[in-house]
Amino acid sequence: MLSLLKGNLLFVRSDDDGLDQSIAESTKRAGQDVTYSHVAMVDVEEKEESAAIYVIEATGDDGVVTGTFDNFLSEHRGRIDVYRYQKDFKDIVSVLSFARAQVGKPYNHGFFQEDPGFYCSQLVTASFKGEDIFKETPLAFGPNGTVLPEWKEYYAKLGREVPTADLGSSPNSLLAGEDWQCIASL
């Protein structure tokens, strides 16, 4: 039986439509077979005889939220890959404390560093900042430095330029190193 631990990451495989597909197409790394369009963090609350498992995530509809793992599983069943860090965390309590403190903040629809709130991988990157695990890179909106037409249209609706020079992350970029291992698919 799968045992989820504090700090496990839940990666959601992309759908074949809309923003999910645009994220997957534009951020896929060379040689990557599976692409992800969303990422969330696992938090575990220890109780006397059991543990309650929660998920902290930033969603386009609700901003930064926390919910039960069961609800997350029912929403994304069949598309979740669970990743575990293969080294020891320096201070996972601080990581999750930071993430929980962001609950209620808006979703960062523009993916701009200076905008309020967080997008999903930005929340993960910011939460793990003290762990020195993730490196922000220039945002990708298409393969090989191109910008997919969907992103041009998306940013035109926002009335802003595509932030190709901004640093940031994506669910796919979080797995650029070899320190995270997929331990289950749900």
C-alpha positions, 0 to 999 in steps of 0.5 A, spaced: 500 500 500 502 506 498 504 511 504 504 518 502 509 522 506 510 530 507 513 533 501 511 528 496 509 531 490 503 530 486 504 531 478 498 531 474 498 528 467 496 533 462 489 533 458 489 533 451 485 540 451 486 547 453 491 550 457 493 543 460 495 541 453 499 548 452 503 547 458 505 540 456 507 542 449 511 548 451 514 545 457 516 538 455 523 536 456 527 532 451 526 525 452 520 526 456 515 521 455 510 523 460 508 531 460 504 534 466 500 540 467 499 541 474 503 539 481 501 539 488 504 538 495 502 532 500 502 534 507 500 529 512 497 531 519 499 525 524 494 523 529 494 518 535 492 512 531 492 514 523 494 520 519 490 525 515 493 526 508 492 533 505 494 536 498 496 544 498 495 546 491 494 553 486 488 552 482 486 557 476 479 557 479 480 557 487 487 560 488 492 557 493 487 551 497 488 545 501 484 539 501 483 532 502 487 527 498 481 523 497 478 529 493 484 530 489 484 523 487 477 523 485 478 529 481 484 527 477 484 519 478 488 516 473 492 522 471 496 522 478 504 520 478 506 521 485 514 523 486 518 522 492 525 526 493 530 521 494 534 525 499 533 528 506 529 534 506 533 540 511 526 542 514 520 539 511 516 543 516 518 550 514 516 548 507 509 546 508 508 551 513 510 556 508 505 553 503 499 553 508 500 560 509 499 562 502 492 559 502 487 564 500 492 567 495 489 568 488 492 564 482 497 567 478 494 567 471 499 571 468 505 567 470 509 573 472 513 573 478 511 580 480 504 578 480 500 577 486 499 569 488 501 563 485 501 558 479 502 551 481 509 550 480 511 557 483 507 555 489 512 549 490 518 552 488 517 558 493 515 553 498 521 549 497 526 555 496 530 554 503 531 546 501 535 549 494 532 543 490 529 547 484 532 552 480 528 557 476 529 558 469 526 562 463 519 561 462 517 556 456 511 558 451 513 553 446 519 548 444 526 551 442 524 558 444 518 559 440 511 561 442 505 557 441 500 561 438 495 559 444 500 563 448 500 569 444 492 568 444 492 567 451 496 573 453 493 578 448 486 576 452 490 579 458 493 585 455 500 583 456 506 581 453 508 573 453 513 573 459 519 569 455 524 573 459 521 572 466 524 566 470 519 561 473 517 554 473 513 549 470 511 542 473 515 539 467 521 543 469 521 541 477 523 534 474 529 536 471 534 533 476 534 526 478 533 527 485 525 526 484 523 519 483 516 516 481 513 511 486 506 510 484 501 512 479 494 513 481 
